[in-house]
Amino acid sequence: MELIGVSFFTLVAIGFGIIAYVTAKILRPRRPGYEKNLSYECGEDAQGSPYVRLSIKYYIIALLFLIFGVELVLIIPWITTLPDKNWFMYFSGLIFIGLLILGLAYEWKKGDLDWNEKTAEPENRD
Amino acid sequence: MTDFMNGYPMLYYLFLAIFPLLFVIPFALMAVYAERKVSAYMQNRIGPNRTGPLGLLQTTADILKLLQKEDMRPGHSDRFLTSASPIVVFLGSYLIYAALPFNSILTGATLDLGLLFLLSVSGIVVIGILVAGWSSDNKYSLLGALRSAAQIISYEIPSVMVVMILFVITQSLSLTEISEKQTANIFNWYILGGPDLTWKKFIFIPIMIISAVILFISTLAEVNRTPFDLPEAESELVAGFHTEFSGIKFALFFLAEYANMFAVSALIATVFFGGYQSPFGYLGDALNLSWLVPAEQFFWFTIKALGLVFVQMWLRWTLPRLRIDQLMSLCWKYLIPIALFLFVLVTFITMI
């Protein structure tokens, strides 16, 4: 039953967007021109492809997020067992969290959490 | 209300789904106005004062202007995706309202996993932002979108941790249930340790205050507000992922941002500051008017959330923007370890 409510929310949100688009479509002018259709690049003509190469950091952040996301899925059932005061279950969960903390510490030590690369000392700049 | 629900269930659900929209649009209009006024007074200016009495119609005029603006997009951008992305972003922030209990009877969908649902749908916003940046054929948009996505998913982790801390203490993920537990008076609020009157409550007080601060910081970063507004850093990325959006699409992004601001403030108010519960008794109970109680609850809910929205605006004009490396190290080196430590501590205390 709750999912019916949620799907109504989805419909209302998308419907609102479409209604707003249609209203704007009726009201607004449409006079495209060469310069209007250029990508914005501070008044210059755009150079090269917009799909520039990206830092590998973004992928590492996404991977770390995935690890912690999976951790959430495993920990929530564990939390529901806490009121039973079963120490065996508690420590098995703790081992998992300990591994997670170890992983985070490893990433930290490896320098993946520093956004700025530790650039090597400039050697051949005499 | 229950008769209506049983008689016309579909109409009832439709009403529940439309109600937040009727709340969000006036809120966004007033919040933009309030933000401009707040910033003006903090900087010793007057702010908008020409359109309507005290400038109150300024935002309405802005929206009407945006509706009439020509829709410009770069020649090589993807037509369908650029149109879809503002709706996806708005959908993500609107679905949060499905789980928020405005008062004891008015909840979009009474979800047992409300908190989890809320965190998961706020991830939809990331998809919308990435699509917007990728499809709009602009370097600034792409870089802004990636930064925004990295920031939002990073800061989702501390908020998830805080939610888990709360889950350990409340043993419930339903926002209505969490609100109901904090009834009667201010000492039952989870910021002050929750309703259980044992020695554990007093240990929980400092933990909960730190958790509340962590949740506030991370949700502030999730909605891309200053001091975490790097995706929109004007000096580096023009306007971030919405550089190439004009007219109504830009307006939808803006509406989604303000809707998100209220949603996360309402989340913090719900889990830590008693939700829709009054800090003292209800006038409706005293006067024996049962219809007055939900109205009062609605009042308290909005007042608490609006107070937190004001704090967000206040911070915007107080703190300078962070650098990207500071942003990431704040999340991964401070907030996540502290939240993990508190989580383990709280589980240990509940086990004793």
Interface residues (C-beta under 8 A of the other chain):
Chain A: E2 L3 I4 G5 V6 F8 F9 T10 L11 V12 A13 I14 F16 G17 I18 A20 Y21 T23 A24 L27 R28 P29 R30 R31 P32 K36 N37 L38 S39 Y40 E41 C42 A46 P50 Y51 V52 L54 K57 Y58 I61 A62 L64 F65 F68 G69 L72 I75 I76 I79 T80 L82 P83 K85 W87 Y90 G93 L94 I97 L100 I101 L104 W108 L113 D114 W115 N116
Chain B: Y13 L14 L16 A17 I18 P20 L21 L67 Q68 K69 E70 D71 M72 R73 P74 G75 H76 S83 P86 I87 F90 L91 Y94 L95 Y97 A98 G108 A109 T110 L111 D112 L116 F117 S136 D137 N138 K139 Y140 S141 L142 L143 L146 A149 A150 I153 S154 E156 I157 V160 M164 F167 V168 Q171 V238 T243 E244 G247 I248 A251 L252 I324 D325 L327 M328 S329 W332 K333 I336 P337 L340 F343 V344 T347 T350 M351
